[in-house]
């Protein structure tokens, strides 16, 4: 799969999450990671993003 297609799919996921949960996961995660408050992140979100990233990076 082309890199561009993966990026597009990833962006779709991010927007999809905005619709379901009211936020875009990557924005939340990057903010949290930079503030060092990773343990405050919704575990559901962490799991979803981890799975997504795994698939995304294959």
C-alpha positions as CSV (number, residue, x, y, z in Angstrom):
1,X,0.0,0.0,0.0
2,X,1.3,3.4,-0.9
3,X,2.3,5.7,2.0
4,X,-0.2,8.4,0.8
5,X,-3.1,5.9,1.1
6,X,-2.0,5.1,4.6
7,X,-1.9,8.8,5.5
8,X,-5.3,9.3,4.0
9,X,-6.8,6.4,6.0
10,X,-5.2,7.7,9.1
11,X,-6.7,11.2,8.6
12,X,-10.1,9.5,8.0
13,X,-9.8,7.7,11.3
14,X,-8.9,10.9,13.0
15,X,-11.9,12.7,11.6
16,X,-14.1,9.7,12.2
17,X,-13.1,9.8,15.9
18,X,-14.0,13.5,16.0
19,X,-17.5,12.5,15.1
20,X,-17.8,9.7,17.6
21,X,-15.9,11.0,20.6
22,X,-15.7,14.7,19.9
23,X,-12.0,14.9,19.5
24,X,-9.2,14.0,17.2
25,X,-7.0,11.3,18.9
26,X,-3.7,12.5,17.5
27,X,-4.2,16.0,18.8
28,X,-5.0,14.7,22.3
29,X,-2.1,12.3,22.3
30,X,0.5,14.7,21.1
31,X,-0.7,17.3,23.7
32,X,-0.7,14.7,26.4
33,X,2.7,13.3,25.5
34,X,4.3,16.7,25.5
35,X,2.8,17.6,28.9
36,X,3.8,14.2,30.4
37,X,0.3,13.3,31.5
38,X,-0.1,10.1,29.4
39,X,-1.7,8.3,32.3
40,X,-4.6,10.8,32.1
41,X,-5.6,9.7,28.6
42,X,-8.7,7.6,28.2
43,X,-7.5,4.0,28.1
44,X,-10.0,3.2,25.3
45,X,-8.4,5.9,23.2
46,X,-4.8,4.7,24.0
47,X,-5.8,1.2,22.9
48,X,-7.6,2.3,19.7
49,X,-4.7,4.5,18.7
50,X,-2.1,1.9,19.5
51,X,-3.9,-0.7,17.3
52,X,-4.4,1.9,14.6
53,X,-0.8,2.9,14.6
54,X,0.3,-0.7,14.4
55,X,-1.8,-1.2,11.3
56,X,-0.9,2.1,9.9
57,X,2.9,1.5,10.2
58,X,2.8,-2.0,8.6
